[in-house]
């Protein structure tokens, strides 16, 4: 028992020493669990749905229906690849506008059938390519924010890895926003911040410390609602245990939010984001 207590104390000290830049590097680890890893472990069944009915099916965002027991959910998840081939297929987890339009399509479907929406955030940002801009990248992100603000069904957003820029925010307007302890959530990448502020991307480590992008920083600022501890200090060491933690939070929070009537839910969401 004494050894176990001592281990816990040392573990707390070790975790507290992790710098913001270290958290960024952990969030970017190639073998960090992806959204599909969590979906597979959390939901009893999952059926993927495809396409935005305008342009194509962008695989950087996965959408579908899942259930935990008798409760059905609509799931919207930014998905990075597990290897080079998958990353190319999923555009390295950087959504095009059709990905956000697909997400919105299924959010509206969730509203129609009174299903809570669960979003998993993990992206370097919206894809900045010429084609994405031509097809209305900014408009797609803005429309998602507008529609999510009035969506008449509960939304739970979970940052599992990188949460950068409008690419993350476009599916991040949740009634509750949760973050894994080694996830990051910011206006842009530390490299981008350093390039803009100091014209020197090599100062990314310094930028990360100033950006307040860690889960603890964002909890203190009131941007997120809860930090989820990772097993052994890194989710990749035990995906099943991390998934169980997320699952318990989804079940508890969705029950709480479903007890609110629609007007109360929307008013609380409005106040939440007005106060940030």
KOLNU-643131 format. One record per residue (C-alpha): x, y negated, z; residue in three letters. Coordinates in Angstrom, 3 decimals, always signed. Layout:
BEGIN
(atom (X,Y,Z),ALA)
...
//
This chain:
BEGIN
(atom (+0.000,+0.000,+0.000),UNK)
(atom (+2.838,-2.380,+0.899),UNK)
(atom (+4.621,-1.629,-2.370),UNK)
(atom (+1.395,-2.235,-4.311),UNK)
(atom (+0.904,-5.616,-2.607),UNK)
(atom (+4.495,-6.579,-3.306),UNK)
(atom (+4.060,-5.599,-6.976),UNK)
(atom (+0.928,-7.762,-7.248),UNK)
(atom (+2.718,-10.753,-5.719),UNK)
(atom (+5.674,-10.325,-8.079),UNK)
(atom (+3.289,-9.938,-11.035),UNK)
(atom (+1.553,-13.209,-10.170),UNK)
(atom (+4.908,-14.961,-9.934),UNK)
(atom (+6.026,-13.463,-13.248),UNK)
(atom (+2.827,-14.507,-15.068),UNK)
(atom (+2.988,-18.033,-13.620),UNK)
(atom (+6.501,-18.445,-15.076),UNK)
(atom (+5.337,-17.831,-18.639),UNK)
(atom (+5.712,-21.049,-20.635),UNK)
(atom (+3.181,-22.423,-23.110),UNK)
(atom (+5.497,-21.452,-25.971),UNK)
(atom (+5.775,-17.912,-24.589),UNK)
(atom (+1.975,-17.733,-24.623),UNK)
(atom (+1.964,-18.853,-28.261),UNK)
(atom (+4.424,-16.101,-29.142),UNK)
(atom (+2.372,-13.477,-27.295),UNK)
(atom (-0.812,-14.652,-29.037),UNK)
(atom (+0.949,-14.213,-32.396),UNK)
(atom (+2.427,-10.754,-31.755),UNK)
(atom (+1.726,-8.513,-34.765),UNK)
(atom (+0.575,-5.652,-32.523),UNK)
(atom (-1.744,-7.774,-30.392),UNK)
(atom (-5.270,-6.304,-30.449),UNK)
(atom (-7.466,-7.741,-33.181),UNK)
(atom (-11.177,-8.508,-33.146),UNK)
(atom (-12.009,-5.133,-34.713),UNK)
(atom (-10.079,-3.343,-31.965),UNK)
(atom (-12.314,-4.997,-29.381),UNK)
(atom (-15.501,-4.496,-31.397),UNK)
(atom (-14.759,-0.782,-31.675),UNK)
(atom (-14.294,-0.453,-27.908),UNK)
(atom (-17.020,-2.807,-26.665),UNK)
(atom (-20.078,-2.027,-28.769),UNK)
(atom (-21.876,+1.303,-28.911),UNK)
(atom (-22.563,+0.906,-32.625),UNK)
(atom (-21.408,-1.663,-35.177),UNK)
(atom (-22.749,-2.234,-38.695),UNK)
(atom (-20.780,-4.707,-40.812),UNK)
(atom (-22.702,-7.122,-43.039),UNK)
(atom (-21.162,-8.871,-46.032),UNK)
(atom (-21.194,-11.976,-48.174),UNK)
(atom (-22.396,-15.581,-48.063),UNK)
(atom (-24.771,-15.213,-51.078),UNK)
(atom (-23.005,-18.151,-52.744),UNK)
(atom (-19.477,-17.095,-53.683),UNK)
(atom (-18.043,-13.876,-52.212),UNK)
(atom (-17.348,-11.821,-49.097),UNK)
(atom (-14.341,-13.342,-47.318),UNK)
(atom (-12.772,-10.635,-45.145),UNK)
(atom (-11.008,-13.086,-42.819),UNK)
(atom (-14.287,-13.222,-40.912),UNK)
(atom (-16.095,-9.997,-40.051),UNK)
(atom (-19.830,-10.213,-39.370),UNK)
(atom (-22.211,-7.535,-38.231),UNK)
(atom (-24.715,-6.105,-35.787),UNK)
(atom (-23.774,-4.265,-32.617),UNK)
(atom (-25.353,-3.143,-29.403),UNK)
(atom (-24.464,-2.489,-25.772),UNK)
(atom (-27.111,-0.134,-24.513),UNK)
(atom (-30.498,-1.521,-25.534),UNK)
(atom (-29.234,-5.082,-26.069),UNK)
(atom (-28.493,-6.016,-29.697),UNK)
(atom (-25.955,-8.675,-30.689),UNK)
(atom (-24.796,-10.481,-33.797),UNK)
(atom (-20.998,-10.374,-33.926),UNK)
(atom (-18.841,-12.876,-35.819),UNK)
(atom (-15.099,-12.325,-35.636),UNK)
(atom (-11.964,-13.792,-37.187),UNK)
(atom (-9.829,-10.841,-38.208),UNK)
(atom (-6.092,-10.758,-38.862),UNK)
(atom (-4.489,-7.767,-40.534),UNK)
(atom (-2.523,-5.126,-38.693),UNK)
(atom (+0.108,-4.910,-41.427),UNK)
(atom (+1.192,-6.812,-44.545),UNK)
(atom (-1.360,-5.158,-46.819),UNK)
(atom (-4.251,-5.902,-44.436),UNK)
(atom (-3.023,-9.448,-43.832),UNK)
(atom (-3.094,-10.149,-47.570),UNK)
(atom (-6.579,-8.622,-47.807),UNK)
(atom (-7.794,-10.736,-44.886),UNK)
(atom (-5.868,-13.863,-45.886),UNK)
(atom (-3.846,-13.673,-42.646),UNK)
(atom (-7.017,-14.444,-40.694),UNK)
(atom (-7.400,-17.900,-42.276),UNK)
(atom (-11.020,-18.335,-43.417),UNK)
(atom (-12.133,-19.914,-46.662),UNK)
(atom (-15.426,-21.879,-46.712),UNK)
(atom (-17.339,-18.799,-47.840),UNK)
(atom (-16.286,-17.083,-44.591),UNK)
(atom (-17.879,-19.871,-42.545),UNK)
(atom (-20.988,-19.793,-44.729),UNK)
(atom (-21.214,-16.035,-44.197),UNK)
(atom (-20.910,-16.595,-40.446),UNK)
(atom (-23.655,-19.217,-40.528),UNK)
(atom (-25.914,-16.942,-42.554),UNK)
(atom (-25.791,-14.316,-39.816),UNK)
(atom (-26.065,-16.847,-37.003),UNK)
(atom (-29.367,-17.981,-38.505),UNK)
(atom (-30.437,-14.347,-38.788),UNK)
(atom (-29.582,-13.870,-35.096),UNK)
(atom (-31.728,-16.883,-34.250),UNK)
(atom (-34.663,-15.421,-36.209),UNK)
(atom (-34.502,-12.098,-34.348),UNK)
(atom (-33.504,-13.522,-30.926),UNK)
(atom (-30.132,-11.788,-30.820),UNK)
(atom (-27.277,-13.356,-28.788),UNK)
(atom (-24.252,-14.292,-30.906),UNK)
(atom (-20.764,-13.147,-29.878),UNK)
(atom (-17.795,-14.764,-31.636),UNK)
(atom (-14.169,-13.634,-31.465),UNK)
(atom (-11.689,-16.402,-32.299),UNK)
(atom (-8.230,-15.568,-33.654),UNK)
(atom (-6.873,-17.750,-36.469),UNK)
(atom (-3.987,-20.032,-37.348),UNK)
(atom (-6.619,-22.323,-38.867),UNK)
(atom (-8.907,-22.652,-41.844),UNK)
(atom (-7.160,-21.815,-45.130),UNK)
(atom (-5.678,-25.047,-46.559),UNK)
(atom (-5.575,-23.962,-50.225),UNK)
(atom (-6.780,-25.977,-53.204),UNK)
(atom (-9.639,-23.574,-53.944),UNK)
(atom (-10.879,-23.797,-50.363),UNK)
(atom (-10.938,-27.580,-50.559),UNK)
(atom (-12.706,-27.478,-53.927),UNK)
(atom (-15.414,-25.235,-52.467),UNK)
(atom (-16.004,-27.541,-49.502),UNK)
(atom (-13.879,-26.373,-46.592),UNK)
(atom (-14.541,-29.449,-44.466),UNK)
(atom (-18.277,-29.406,-45.200),UNK)
(atom (-18.547,-25.709,-44.290),UNK)
(atom (-16.850,-26.272,-40.917),UNK)
(atom (-18.920,-29.381,-40.178),UNK)
(atom (-22.174,-27.631,-41.082),UNK)
(atom (-21.379,-24.732,-38.777),UNK)
(atom (-20.797,-27.147,-35.905),UNK)
(atom (-24.058,-28.942,-36.627),UNK)
(atom (-26.066,-25.735,-36.922),UNK)
(atom (-24.491,-24.080,-33.869),UNK)
(atom (-25.339,-27.092,-31.739),UNK)
(atom (-29.049,-26.403,-32.372),UNK)
(atom (-29.015,-22.613,-32.698),UNK)
(atom (-31.900,-21.312,-30.597),UNK)
(atom (-30.149,-18.222,-29.278),UNK)
(atom (-27.277,-17.745,-26.799),UNK)
(atom (-23.705,-18.024,-28.100),UNK)
(atom (-20.668,-16.577,-26.320),UNK)
(atom (-17.283,-17.508,-27.831),UNK)
(atom (-14.141,-15.582,-26.880),UNK)
(atom (-10.623,-16.713,-27.847),UNK)
(atom (-8.571,-13.508,-28.112),UNK)
(atom (-5.389,-14.750,-29.801),UNK)
(atom (-4.692,-17.954,-31.683),UNK)
(atom (-7.426,-20.565,-31.775),UNK)
(atom (-6.195,-23.348,-34.004),UNK)
(atom (-7.877,-26.370,-35.515),UNK)
(atom (-11.316,-26.503,-37.123),UNK)
(atom (-10.721,-22.947,-38.249),UNK)
(atom (-11.377,-21.855,-34.674),UNK)
(atom (-13.869,-24.536,-33.693),UNK)
(atom (-16.197,-23.608,-36.580),UNK)
(atom (-17.294,-20.508,-34.649),UNK)
(atom (-16.360,-21.789,-31.179),UNK)
(atom (-19.352,-23.845,-30.050),UNK)
(atom (-20.499,-21.403,-27.397),UNK)
(atom (-22.766,-21.780,-24.407),UNK)
(atom (-19.882,-20.050,-22.661),UNK)
(atom (-16.315,-20.156,-23.982),UNK)
(atom (-13.919,-17.533,-22.619),UNK)
(atom (-10.183,-17.086,-23.218),UNK)
(atom (-7.790,-14.243,-22.667),UNK)
(atom (-4.942,-15.390,-20.423),UNK)
(atom (-2.340,-15.262,-23.224),UNK)
(atom (-4.550,-16.761,-25.908),UNK)
(atom (-4.059,-20.365,-27.074),UNK)
(atom (-6.624,-22.918,-28.272),UNK)
(atom (-5.619,-26.239,-29.795),UNK)
(atom (-6.212,-28.900,-32.444),UNK)
(atom (-3.460,-27.396,-34.631),UNK)
(atom (-0.352,-25.244,-34.367),UNK)
(atom (+2.639,-26.466,-32.306),UNK)
(atom (+4.667,-26.554,-35.545),UNK)
(atom (+2.057,-28.799,-37.166),UNK)
(atom (+1.900,-31.029,-34.099),UNK)
(atom (+5.689,-31.424,-34.049),UNK)
(atom (+5.780,-32.120,-37.804),UNK)
(atom (+3.202,-34.891,-37.512),UNK)
(atom (+4.420,-36.464,-34.267),UNK)
(atom (+8.189,-36.135,-34.660),UNK)
(atom (+8.617,-35.133,-38.325),UNK)
(atom (+10.450,-32.075,-37.031),UNK)
(atom (+8.710,-28.679,-36.887),UNK)
(atom (+11.700,-27.195,-35.016),UNK)
(atom (+10.404,-28.981,-31.892),UNK)
(atom (+7.403,-26.644,-31.738),UNK)
(atom (+8.363,-25.310,-28.304),UNK)
(atom (+8.394,-28.836,-26.892),UNK)
(atom (+5.089,-29.562,-28.614),UNK)
(atom (+3.449,-26.477,-27.101),UNK)
(atom (+4.200,-27.762,-23.603),UNK)
(atom (+2.605,-31.134,-24.349),UNK)
(atom (-0.495,-29.855,-26.142),UNK)
(atom (-2.236,-28.275,-23.117),UNK)
(atom (-3.151,-25.251,-25.216),UNK)
(atom (-2.989,-22.465,-22.627),UNK)
(atom (-6.041,-20.896,-21.010),UNK)
(atom (-5.166,-22.374,-17.615),UNK)
(atom (-4.724,-25.878,-19.072),UNK)
(atom (-8.033,-25.690,-20.913),UNK)
(atom (-9.874,-24.333,-17.874),UNK)
(atom (-8.530,-27.251,-15.820),UNK)
(atom (-9.668,-29.672,-18.536),UNK)
(atom (-13.133,-28.107,-18.710),UNK)
(atom (-12.784,-27.098,-22.373),UNK)
(atom (-13.361,-23.417,-21.569),UNK)
(atom (-15.420,-21.727,-18.863),UNK)
(atom (-13.405,-18.712,-17.832),UNK)
(atom (-9.985,-17.057,-18.206),UNK)
(atom (-9.876,-13.282,-18.630),UNK)
(atom (-6.822,-11.583,-17.156),UNK)
(atom (-4.935,-9.234,-19.444),UNK)
(atom (-3.905,-5.799,-18.134),UNK)
(atom (-0.210,-5.724,-17.170),UNK)
(atom (+0.118,-9.302,-18.441),UNK)
(atom (-0.478,-8.353,-22.095),UNK)
(atom (-3.682,-7.052,-23.702),UNK)
(atom (-1.780,-4.750,-26.073),UNK)
(atom (-0.695,-2.540,-23.181),UNK)
(atom (-4.266,-1.358,-22.540),UNK)
(atom (-6.837,-2.279,-25.188),UNK)
(atom (-9.525,-0.134,-23.539),UNK)
(atom (-9.186,-1.903,-20.176),UNK)
(atom (-9.167,-5.339,-21.817),UNK)
(atom (-12.233,-4.360,-23.825),UNK)
(atom (-14.030,-3.230,-20.669),UNK)
(atom (-13.333,-6.600,-19.044),UNK)
(atom (-14.751,-8.443,-22.061),UNK)
(atom (-17.735,-6.087,-22.231),UNK)
(atom (-18.698,-6.747,-18.602),UNK)
(atom (-18.526,-10.505,-19.212),UNK)
(atom (-20.673,-10.256,-22.349),UNK)
(atom (-23.342,-8.220,-20.534),UNK)
(atom (-23.440,-10.541,-17.508),UNK)
(atom (-23.364,-13.831,-19.385),UNK)
(atom (-25.858,-12.790,-22.080),UNK)
(atom (-28.355,-11.824,-19.360),UNK)
(atom (-27.883,-15.197,-17.659),UNK)
(atom (-28.345,-17.149,-20.894),UNK)
(atom (-31.387,-15.140,-22.000),UNK)
(atom (-33.184,-16.127,-18.818),UNK)
(atom (-33.153,-19.755,-19.994),UNK)
(atom (-35.891,-20.994,-22.305),UNK)
(atom (-34.798,-22.385,-25.673),UNK)
(atom (-35.156,-26.052,-24.737),UNK)
(atom (-33.129,-25.521,-21.558),UNK)
(atom (-30.452,-23.585,-23.468),UNK)
(atom (-30.029,-26.310,-26.102),UNK)
(atom (-29.991,-29.111,-23.516),UNK)
(atom (-27.287,-27.315,-21.507),UNK)
(atom (-25.220,-26.738,-24.650),UNK)
(atom (-25.537,-30.400,-25.648),UNK)
(atom (-24.441,-31.604,-22.208),UNK)
(atom (-21.564,-29.122,-22.109),UNK)
(atom (-19.959,-30.462,-25.292),UNK)
(atom (-20.801,-34.103,-24.635),UNK)
(atom (-18.933,-33.920,-21.337),UNK)
(atom (-15.734,-32.414,-22.743),UNK)
//
